[in-house]
Amino acid sequence: MMNSLILKQYRNEYQAQVVDLILHIQQQEYNIPITKNDQPDLFKIEEFYQTGNGNFWVANYNNKVVGTISLLDIGDNRVALRKMFVDKEFRGAKFKTASHLLTAAIEWAKEHSVEVIYLGTTPQFLAAHRFYEKNEFTRINPNELLESFPVLQVDKLFYQYFVQ
């Protein structure tokens, strides 16, 4: 079977699918009490993420959004990795969706002279912690974050990645 996973920069036509994917994973899989109203950035992705050194990508499989990742410009040649979500059926070695998304984001960061990528995550995303650590993200204390880093209420663990 040909892997027809395609990465694309976000466009408005993907908005409904992006919101559905993210909310499904947050609410159904991880029982996180978060709503679309708690995430106004999902309704203004272009203005919120696709500015400065930031961007937002979708992984598309047969015209269906199956993954997302974004970089939010937080100033000083630094970005926050946000909205990394992959549909359950597209996780793991078969499609390597998360790896493809992360590689695209890191390549973008290199091309835009970004020095550090930060991210915050929730304690229950254990597979995500392993994934980030395998990809050379190191855990840091919250006090090592830039003041401009947007800490979400659910974020309890933080990582950084030095872009070469």
Secondary structure, DSSP 8 states (H G I E B T S, - for coil): ----EEEEE--GGGHHHHHHHHHIIIIIIT-----GGG-GGGG-HHHHTSSTT-EEEEEEETTEEEEEEEEEEEETTEEEEEEEEE-GGG-STTT-HHHHHHHHHHHHHHHTT--EEEEEE-TT-HHHHHHHHHTT-EEE-GGGS-TTS---TT--EEEEEE--
